[in-house]
Amino acid sequence: MGRERGVNRVIMGVWDLDAGMAFYGDLLQTTFTEALGGEAASFGVRVSINLEAGVELVAPIDGKESGVRTALEARGEGPLGVVFAVPDADASRDAAAAHGIGTTYTLDYDEATIADRYGPDSFTRFYEHFLETKPPLGGTTLLGEFDHE
């Protein structure tokens, strides 16, 4: 299938991940499952991604500070950001840097991690750069390479 382009998924902030999975599951007529393990807890959040729906739900962990908690306190629940699929994430990261926007984190999953988190037939490449949240970006923006078989 090749490398994905365009919007990979929208990031929705919710206070309660279980309630968010139930609501968006009903709304979008799909099922959300929490993505266990990984880096999310180190950022003070729980995450659920439904790749077919193109939606990632993210909720703060009780008692932990996080950017998600800060955003929800300021704006309430709803859209927090977007993940763009690009042909070359490093080139797009460099373009952002040329505009004064750096990166805060990079994910680079091997095939075993991809299969464990997203299923054996989901991706052969999952590589993302988290950009700094500052103008002209209005929220969380990620640039990623997502290869499909």
C-alpha positions as CSV (number, residue, x, y, z in Angstrom):
1,M,0.0,0.0,0.0
2,G,2.9,2.4,0.6
3,R,3.4,5.5,2.7
4,E,0.4,7.3,4.0
5,R,-0.1,11.0,3.3
6,G,-2.5,13.6,4.8
7,V,-4.2,13.6,8.1
8,N,-3.4,10.3,10.0
9,R,-5.6,11.1,13.0
10,V,-7.1,13.8,15.1
11,I,-6.2,14.0,18.8
12,M,-9.2,14.5,21.1
13,G,-8.7,15.5,24.7
14,V,-11.1,13.9,27.3
15,W,-11.1,13.9,31.1
16,D,-12.2,10.3,31.4
17,L,-10.7,7.9,28.9
18,D,-13.2,5.1,29.6
19,A,-16.1,7.5,29.1
20,G,-14.5,9.0,26.0
21,M,-14.0,5.5,24.5
22,A,-17.7,4.7,25.1
23,F,-18.9,8.1,23.7
24,Y,-16.7,8.3,20.6
25,G,-17.2,4.5,20.0
26,D,-21.0,5.1,19.9
27,L,-20.7,8.3,17.9
28,L,-18.3,6.9,15.3
29,Q,-19.8,3.4,15.3
30,T,-16.5,1.7,16.2
31,T,-14.6,0.3,19.1
32,F,-11.8,2.0,21.0
33,T,-9.3,0.0,23.1
34,E,-6.8,1.6,25.4
35,A,-3.2,1.5,24.1
36,L,-1.5,-0.1,27.1
37,G,2.2,0.4,27.8
38,G,4.5,2.7,25.9
39,E,5.4,6.3,26.6
40,A,2.0,7.7,27.4
41,A,2.2,7.2,31.1
42,S,5.6,9.0,31.2
43,F,3.7,12.0,29.8
44,G,1.0,11.7,32.5
45,V,-1.7,10.5,30.1
46,R,-3.7,7.5,29.0
47,V,-4.3,6.9,25.3
48,S,-6.7,5.1,23.0
49,I,-6.3,5.1,19.2
50,N,-8.7,3.8,16.6
51,L,-6.7,4.0,13.3
52,E,-9.7,3.2,11.1
53,A,-11.7,6.1,12.6
54,G,-8.6,8.4,12.5
55,V,-9.1,9.4,16.2
56,E,-6.7,9.3,19.2
57,L,-8.3,9.9,22.6
58,V,-6.0,11.2,25.3
59,A,-6.8,11.8,29.0
60,P,-4.8,12.9,31.9
61,I,-3.8,10.4,34.7
62,D,-5.3,11.5,38.0
63,G,-2.7,13.2,40.2
64,K,-0.2,13.7,37.4
65,E,0.7,17.0,35.7
66,S,0.6,16.9,31.9
67,G,0.2,19.2,28.9
68,V,-3.2,17.5,28.3
69,R,-4.4,18.4,31.8
70,T,-3.3,22.0,31.2
71,A,-5.1,22.1,27.8
72,L,-8.3,20.6,29.2
73,E,-8.3,23.0,32.1
74,A,-7.9,25.9,29.7
75,R,-10.2,24.9,26.8
76,G,-12.2,21.9,28.0
77,E,-12.7,18.6,26.2
78,G,-12.4,18.4,22.4
79,P,-9.8,18.7,19.6
80,L,-6.3,19.1,20.9
81,G,-4.3,18.4,17.8
82,V,-3.6,16.6,14.6
83,V,-1.1,14.0,13.3
84,F,0.0,14.6,9.7
85,A,1.4,11.7,7.6
86,V,4.2,13.0,5.5
87,P,6.6,11.3,3.0
88,D,9.7,12.2,5.0
89,A,9.2,13.1,8.7
90,D,12.7,14.3,9.2
91,A,12.5,16.6,6.2
92,S,9.2,18.0,7.5
93,R,10.8,18.4,11.0
94,D,13.6,20.3,9.4
95,A,11.1,22.5,7.6
96,A,9.4,23.3,10.9
97,A,12.8,24.1,12.5
98,A,13.5,26.6,9.6
99,H,10.3,28.3,10.8
100,G,11.4,28.4,14.4
101,I,9.5,25.4,15.6
102,G,11.4,22.6,17.2
103,T,10.5,19.1,18.3
104,T,9.8,17.9,21.8
105,Y,9.8,14.2,21.3
106,T,10.2,11.5,18.7
107,L,8.6,8.0,18.5
108,D,10.3,5.3,16.4
109,Y,8.6,2.0,16.8
110,D,10.1,-1.3,15.6
111,E,7.9,-3.8,13.8
112,A,7.4,-5.9,17.0
113,T,6.2,-2.8,18.9
114,I,3.9,-1.8,16.0
115,A,2.4,-5.3,15.9
116,D,1.9,-5.4,19.7
117,R,0.2,-1.9,19.9
118,Y,-1.6,-1.7,16.6
119,G,-1.9,-5.2,15.2
120,P,0.2,-7.3,13.0
121,D,-1.3,-6.0,9.7
122,S,-1.3,-2.3,10.6
123,F,2.0,-0.7,9.7
124,T,5.6,-1.6,8.7
125,R,6.8,1.9,9.8
126,F,5.6,4.2,12.6
127,Y,7.8,7.2,13.1
128,E,6.6,10.5,14.6
129,H,8.0,13.9,15.6
130,F,6.0,15.9,18.2
131,L,6.4,19.6,17.3
132,E,6.5,22.4,19.9
133,T,3.1,24.0,20.5
134,K,3.5,27.6,19.5
135,P,2.3,29.9,16.7
136,P,1.4,29.4,14.0
137,L,0.4,26.0,15.3
138,G,-2.7,26.2,17.4
139,G,-2.4,22.9,19.2
140,T,-0.5,19.6,19.3
141,T,1.0,18.8,15.9
142,L,2.8,15.6,15.0
143,L,4.6,14.7,11.8
144,G,4.9,11.0,11.0
145,E,5.8,8.4,8.5
146,F,3.3,5.5,8.4
147,D,4.1,2.7,6.0
148,H,1.5,0.1,5.2
149,E,2.1,-3.2,3.4
